[in-house]
């Protein structure tokens, strides 16, 4: 990735992260405290690194707040579904409370197009993605990741728990 493009990608991810933080802070007081053993499942519904496009991903660990939440750290396992999916899930580094993980699809899954489910080992994970042209100068479309219920059915929950 060229330095100017990398800088622009992380600037866009920073703006998206601020927007995610604002969204979370508006809802945080309405949420009950979470136990530290909970997980979060995030759906990034459309990501691509094909046809001159790339996707930036950001996952925020929002367990550091003044609302009585227990802070927790953990990594996320990224599961890929679609064209040219990597042969194995991708594990993020440890994401500490109050920090974010940011990357681009061209780095973790070149030529992939489809969707990603992130299985995060901490509660209150939130994410955002953006699809842009390869130079991030023509367009960028931001999408907030959907927080999935811990298990939609037994087999889904068992598969993500491993």
Buried (B, 14 or more C-beta within 10 A) or exposed (E): EEEEBEEBBBEBBEBBBEEBBEEBEEEBEEBEEBEBEBBBBBBBEBBBBBEEBBBBBBBBBBBBBEEEBBBBBBBBBBBBEBEEBBEEBBEBEBBBBEEBBBBBBBBBBEEBBBBBBBBBBBBBBBBBBBBBEBEBEEEBEBBBBEBBEEBEEEEBEEEBEE
